[in-house]
Structures are given as structure tokens and as C-alpha cells.
Amino acid sequence: QVQLVESGGGLVQAGGSLRLSCVASGRTFSRYNMGWFRQAPGKERAFVAAIRWSGGSTYLADSVKGRFTISRDDAKNTVYLQMNSLKPEDTAVYYCAATSTSFGLGVSSVYPYWGQGTQVTVSS
């Protein structure tokens, strides 16, 4: 069993920044592809960002390109989501996830391991 714990969420004004962290258990973290998803009230869980185990390839949803950055520190078993220029529509519960699969990283169903989520609220 892989356990993931998110942190760093909170309340921020529009235009501000937050950095989310996700700490994974186990010693095989570097072999997993990691993703961030978010779910706003009344909406489906949506893809935000993903990073491959080497950290050399990253992917971002169109809605966050130019504003968000995903990165990882394998020595700390941690993946980050740096969120800049936040907008009220970014308000959601943010979840990190891990998978050993190589394809379909924008689809939530390919991730067997999930964190509990952290709330991000952006006020106007």
C-alpha cells in the first residue's frame, strides 16, 4: 500500500500563490508517475498536472498552463504543485495521485493511489 498526504492548501486572494506538497510513503517513489487532480463543488474530478518518474516530462491542463508548475524531489518522496496567479475558478479540493502505468496520465482511473485532498480557496 502506498500512502499519499497532501498539504499546503488554504485561503488566498485572487492573483496570489500557493505551493501544494504531497509526501509519499515507501522507497519506490521515484518509479511512480505522479498527478494532481482537483474537484470543485458540483463538478467532476479534473486533471491538473502530471510528472513522470524521472521528472523530465511534465503535463499541464490547458486551464493552468502558464500559471502552475509541477515538480518532484525524489530524495524527499515529495511532489509539488506551485500555483501562481490564482483565480477564483481554481477553488477546489486538490488531490495527488500515483501510478506505475506509463500512459493515460490525465485520466483519474489509471491512478490506484490517492491522497485525502487539500482545500484551496481563492477569493475575489
C-alpha positions in Angstrom: 0.0 0.0 0.0 1.2 3.5 -1.0 0.1 6.4 1.2 0.0 10.0 0.0 -0.5 13.0 2.2 -1.2 16.5 0.7 -0.6 19.8 2.5 -0.3 23.5 1.7 -3.9 24.4 0.8 -5.6 27.4 2.3 -7.3 30.7 1.5 -5.7 33.1 -0.8 -6.8 36.2 -2.7 -7.0 36.3 -6.5 -3.6 36.8 -8.0 -1.8 35.2 -5.1 0.2 32.0 -4.9 0.2 28.7 -3.1 2.5 25.7 -3.1 1.0 22.3 -2.5 3.1 19.3 -1.3 2.4 15.6 -1.5 4.5 13.2 0.6 4.5 9.6 -0.4 5.4 6.6 1.7 7.6 3.8 0.6 11.0 3.6 -1.1 9.9 3.2 -4.7 8.5 6.8 -5.1 10.9 7.6 -7.9 9.4 4.8 -10.0 5.9 6.2 -10.0 4.3 8.8 -12.2 2.5 11.4 -10.2 -0.5 13.5 -10.9 -2.6 16.3 -9.4 -6.3 16.5 -9.8 -8.9 18.8 -8.5 -12.6 18.7 -7.8 -14.9 21.8 -7.4 -18.4 21.6 -5.9 -20.8 20.1 -8.4 -18.1 19.2 -10.9 -16.2 16.1 -11.9 -12.7 15.5 -10.8 -10.5 17.2 -13.3 -6.8 16.7 -14.4 -4.4 19.5 -13.4 -0.9 18.3 -13.9 1.3 15.2 -14.1 5.0 14.4 -13.9 6.9 11.2 -15.0 9.2 9.4 -12.6 12.3 10.9 -14.0 10.9 14.5 -13.7 11.9 15.1 -17.3 8.4 15.2 -18.7 5.5 17.2 -17.3 2.0 17.8 -18.4 -0.5 20.6 -17.6 -4.1 21.1 -18.2 -4.9 24.0 -20.6 -6.7 25.9 -17.8 -3.5 26.1 -15.7 -0.7 26.4 -18.3 1.5 29.4 -17.7 0.3 29.6 -14.0 1.0 26.2 -12.4 4.2 24.2 -12.3 4.6 20.5 -11.2 7.9 19.2 -9.8 9.2 16.4 -7.6 12.0 15.8 -5.2 12.6 12.0 -5.1 15.0 12.3 -2.2 12.1 13.6 -0.1 9.5 11.4 -1.7 7.5 14.6 -2.5 5.7 16.1 -5.4 4.9 19.8 -5.6 2.3 21.9 -7.3 3.3 25.6 -7.5 0.2 27.7 -8.2 0.7 31.3 -9.2 -1.8 33.9 -10.4 -4.6 32.1 -8.8 -8.2 32.7 -9.9 -11.5 32.1 -8.1 -12.2 29.3 -10.6 -9.2 27.5 -9.2 -11.1 26.9 -6.0 -11.4 23.1 -5.4 -10.1 20.2 -3.3 -6.7 19.2 -4.8 -5.7 15.6 -4.8 -2.3 14.0 -5.5 -2.2 10.5 -7.0 0.4 7.9 -8.0 0.6 5.2 -10.7 3.1 2.8 -12.2 1.5 3.0 -15.6 3.0 5.0 -18.4 0.1 6.2 -20.4 -3.2 8.0 -19.8 -1.8 10.2 -17.0 -4.6 12.7 -17.5 -7.3 10.1 -16.6 -8.0 9.6 -12.9 -8.9 5.9 -13.3 -5.2 5.0 -14.0 -4.1 6.1 -10.6 -4.6 3.4 -7.9 -3.2 5.6 -5.0 -4.7 8.8 -3.8 -4.2 11.3 -1.0 -7.0 12.7 1.1 -7.0 16.1 -0.6 -6.3 19.7 0.5 -8.7 22.6 0.1 -7.7 25.6 -2.0 -10.0 28.6 -1.8 -9.3 31.7 -4.0 -11.3 34.8 -3.1 -12.1 37.6 -5.5 
